[in-house]
Amino acid sequence: MRTIRIGAGAGYSGDRIEPAVELAEKGKLDYLVFECLAERTIALAQAARLKDPSAGFDPLLEARMKAVLPACRANGVRIVTNMGAANPVSAARATTAIARQLGLRGLKIAAVTGDDVLGDLKNSDRHLDIGCTVEGLGNRIASANAYLGGASIAQALRDGADVVITGRAADPSLFLGPLIHEFDWAMDDWPLLGRGILVGHLLECAGQVTGGYFADPGYKDVKDLARLGFPIGEVREDGDLIVTKVAGSGGRVTAATVKEQLLYEIHDPARYFQPDVVADFSRVQVEEIGEDRVHVIGASGTPKTGELKVSVGYIDSYVGEGQISYAGPGAHERGRLAIEIVRERLALSGVETSELRSDLIGSNALHGENLSLGCQPYEVRVRVIGRTETLAEARRIGEEVETLYTNGPAGGGGAWKSAREVVAVASTLIPEADVRTAVQYFEA
């Protein structure tokens, strides 16, 4: 049976670039996939596009393309990515310009569009998972993007694209698209599509499956994390998978790292809803077959629902935050006093918050007072953060923390403050038939 090799070049927008270059140069790949788009990222990208119609794609797209395009071109590696974010067409144009600068003539770049459904959804009475309708958000709505499947990606590859850039696509679909294209999988072969989703799910977070997120010193040791290698999937045309990495790179691929990633963000393993299929991971088997080589089989699938998830970004409120540090004898008590002072000051000055939180980082910030070890830390960092309806009120929170410098308690230092708009995300479903995808091509 035919086998292809797919590498994961990124697991989120700000991920390291060097492991992707290593994959392009040494991974003997057919495809390099960059998964860079989180739920809130696209709402922020839409806001950037409103300010500048040529913006709205991943801020690291140009750096990544400059780093990997020469090796990918030389080694026959095709690229698939969702770095188009809110503006796949501008991202494709930018990539085309980079290819020209690098002298990579004839490179064909595809932009997959259609995920932006804001125009169709903005005034609808469709219900959101936050207890209101889309229309109820009014002018606070910033974006609405449907999760596309792998069919348009496969079409772009069939049309000869060397680089395929999408906006909001389901993460595993970035990997499924090449499999549909290479192996000519039918779009109603549910078991095969389910196996393709498993491939994408295991690879999409890049360094997580090679030991990054897995590492826990003394319990789950992982060597050479500073040179963590990103994963490669050797995928057979029947959907069988071997997860591995570039020989000599940092990290490790074991049954344990693969199992942890398998369970990542999964609710019901037998019903993992995706645009192209409902994947079933409930009978997956994982076996180590060599050093940094793990064989994964047993996924399946059932017919898709005919609906697509839509992430709706909206302006929720404002957040103000202030921090200051205390160290030495009595640091814990001084930190407590600082919090009391700030809370009283906010009440005296009439700052209205819908939510106000205060922490002593190093003592109770993560697990609360009830789970502390009972010892007094030598140093703490006070953090006060609140949610407000206006930016002016949000600023007051950080300003009150900063005034502790000279107004007590003693010994505060390293004060920091911020105030920012909160872009939140809600979800809904729409019929797949209502989403019209298209592919636009550019050539260097």
Summary of the structure (lengths in Angstrom):
residues: 444
radius of gyration: 24.3
end to end distance: 34.7
largest distance: 73.7
contacts: 1622
relative contact order: 0.14
helix: 34%
strand: 30%
